[in-house]
């Protein structure tokens, strides 16, 4: 089986490459900048230069592909990331249809429109999923909340705040509930979806057993690190103002972090636990275990 991984230089893509390289698959990676993948030692992994915003570069890359992972986003773009994400998904689908790709595995996001207007980030994730499904190719979509693992955006933001700020102001949005999942469990779901026996499109909501807020994640990280941190609640400080404050603490993640914080107004909770039945071998870890693993 020949597998394509888009978003190969991103956090999830990089972790997935390491996992799949241990299995009997032919792996092809799509990267705008292949130089960022020089650390890959496995010579059986094929790296191709390409850009999802350039449809011409995708035709050859998709040839012979059976299963394609769609793990890209445009949140780090200076431009209108929502338009870029739509264009990228449409270009990807055009090439996938032309090359008769059998299955697409997409990592989307939790978030329900029933609980208020979705942020641009969450709305864009939903729209991309719809574009992929409208192609006629079978799509397996996993919808996740916060992903906890060393190197993930949410975890690194929590880490930077806890390590650098003995006193933190806590705006209201840090109390919005989420259902985090450890990176190891996400990789298990993605890997098992490759040869999952299903008919038609499927959407699985995935999360760990704990429903927590960013405030509770900060407290758990601080506890495990032995850091005494003072959290001061404030009634104001909008997500936009918070993103400016975050940029001072974590400049590396400033652009993506701003869009992420704006999405925290929406609870991201698992409403349908069907994934636990379909993937009985996966027992998602607790938040405390995921943070402990990230620290190790």
N, C-alpha and C positions, 0 to 999 in steps of 0.2 A: 504494500500500500504506500502510495506517495502522498506526503502531507505538506501543505504550504502553511507557513506561519507568517502572517503580517503583523506589524508592530513588533518585529523581532528584537529591536534594540530597546524596547520599553521594559518596564519591570516584570510584568506578567509574561511577556513574550520570552524574555531571557530565561526566566525560571522554567518556563514550559520546554524550551529547547533542551535545557539540562535534563529534565525528566524524560523526554521522549528519546533523547540520544541513547538512553539505556535500553530501549526497546527496539524490536526488529522492524523499524519503519525507515523509509527513505524520506529524508527531511530536506525541504527547500525553504530558505528564509528570504523574505523580502525586506530590504533595507534601503532607505534613501542614501545612507552613508555607510557602506560596507566596512570602512575602516574602523567603525565602532565595534565591529564583531571580530576583530583580530585575535581576541583572547580565546576564541573557540578552537580547541585542540583536536576535536573529532573531525577527521578528514572526510568522513562520509556525509557530513552536513554541507549542503550546497547553499552558498550565499549569492543571491542575485541583487543587483542594484535596480531599484525601481521606485516609482512614486505613485501612490493611489490617486493623486490629482492629475496624473498624465496617463490617459487610457492607452496610449500607444505602447507604453513601457510594460503593460500588464499582459498583453496577448501571449508573448513567448513564455513569460514566467508561469502562466497558468497551464501550459501544455502538459498533459499527462497527470495532472493533479486529481486525486480522488477526494480528499477531504481538505478543506481550507479553514484555518482559524482566522477569525476577524477580531483582532485585538487592538485596533488603532483608535486614537482620538486626536482631536486637534485643539485641545484646551491650552496648549502652550503657544498657540499662534497669537501674533499681535493683531491679526485681522479678525473678521467675523467668523468665529470658529463653527457656528451652527451651519452656515452656508458651506464651509469647507468640508464638514462632516457629511453633509448630504451629497456633495459632488464626489467625494471619495467613495462613498458606499455605491453610488450609481456606476462609477467607473469600474469598481471591483466586480459588481454584478454583471456588467456587460461582458467582461473578459471571462468570468466564471461560466456564464451561459454559453458563450462561444466555444469554450473548451469542455463543456459537458461535465463540470465538476459535480460530484454526486452528493456531497454534504458540506454544509457550512456550519461551523461551531462559533457562536458569538457570545462574548461576555458583555452583557448589558448591566443595567442598574435597577435596583429596587426603587419603588416610589409610586404612590397611587394618586391619581388625579382626584379621587374622591375626597382626599384630605387637603385639598387646596390646590391652587395653581402650581404646577411643577416649575422648578427653576429652569433656566435655559439649558443647563448641563443635563439635567435629568430628562427634559423634554427631547433634547437632541438624541440621547441614548435610545429613547423609545422610538423616535422617528427612524433612526438607522435600522433598528430591528424590523420595523414595518417594511422598509425598502428591501432588505434582504429576503424577507418572506414573500414579497410580491414577485420575486424573480421566478418562482416555480421550482427552484432548487430546494431540497429539504434543508431546513434550518433548525438547529438545536440551540436555543438561547438560554443562557444562565443569567439570572438577575441577582446581583449581589449588592450588599451595603458596603460598609467599611471593610477593606481588606487589610488584615494585620500581618505584617512580616517585615523583617529588616530590609529596608529599601523601598517599601511601598510609601506612597505620598502621605496618606493619613498617619501612618505610624511615624514617619520621619518628622512630620509636623508636631505630633504629640511629644516626641523625643526632644526636639529642639526647644519647645516651650518649657518642658520640665527641667531640662538641663541648664537653661540660661536664665530662667526667671524664678527667683525665690518667692515672689509675690505676683499673682496673676489676677487681673480683673476678669470677671465671668459674666459676659453679656447673656441675655436670655436664650440665644440660639444654642448655647452649649448644653442646654437641658433637653433639647429635642432628641427623641429616642431613635436608636439605630440597632441593628442586629449584626454585629461584626462577624467576620469569618476569617479563619486563619489561612494563610497562603497555601499551606500544605493541603488543606481540604479543597481549596479552589482548584489546585492542580490535579487532585484526584478526580474531581468532577469532569474537568476538561479532558483528561486522558481517557476516562471510561466512556465518554461520549463518542469517541472515535468509531467504535464498533458496536455501539448500543443498538439493540434490535427494536426499532420503532418504525411506525408508518406515519408519514406526514410530518408536519412541523410540531415542535414541542417547545414549551417555555417552562423552565424550572426555577423557582425561587429558592435561593440557597442562603443559609446563614447559620451561625453557631447557636448554641442553646441560650445565650444570655442576651437580654434586651437592656441596653445601657445607653448613656449619653456620652458626649465628648468629655464632659466634666468627670464622669466616672472612669473613663479611660485614662484621663490625666492622673486621677487619684490612684488608680491601679498601677500605672507605670511608676509613679513616684514612690509608692509603697515598695514595689519590688526593687527599686534602685536605692531605697533607704534615704530618700530625699524628703526633707520637711518643707512642704510648700503651702503657702497661704493663698486661698482662693476667695476673692472678694466679689460678691455678686453686685451687679449694677443694672439699673432698669433701662438704660439707654444703650449706646454703642451698637449701631446697626451692623449687619454683616459687611456692608461696604467699608465702614470705618474700621471694622476688625481686620479686613483684608489689608488695609494700609499699615496697621499695627503689626500684622503678621509679616509683612514685607521687611520690616526692620529686624525682626528676629530670625527669619528664614529667607533671606534674599534669593537663594537658589530656587525656592519653590514659589516665589512671589506671584508669578503670572498664573500658574495653574492653581495655586492655593486660593487666589481671589475667586475664581470660578467655583472651586470646591466649596468654599465657605458660603457663597451665595446659594448653594444647593442644600445647605444644612437646615434651612427653614422647613424642609419636608421630612417627615418621619420616613425611615427606610426599613420597613419591617416585613418579615415573611408572613404572608397571609395564607399561603397554600403550602403545606408540608409534603406534597407528593414526591419531592426529590428524595426524601428519606426512604420511601418505599421502592422507588425505581432504582436507587443506588444503595441497597441495604448494607454493602460492605463499608460505606463511608459513615463514620460517626464523628460529626464535626466537634472540634475541641472547644473548650471554654475560653473566654477572653483571657483569664489569668494564665492559661497554658500557652495561648498564642503569643502573649507578650513575653512570657518566660522563654519561649523558643526563639523569639526575635532577639532577645538579649544575650542568648547563649553564643 
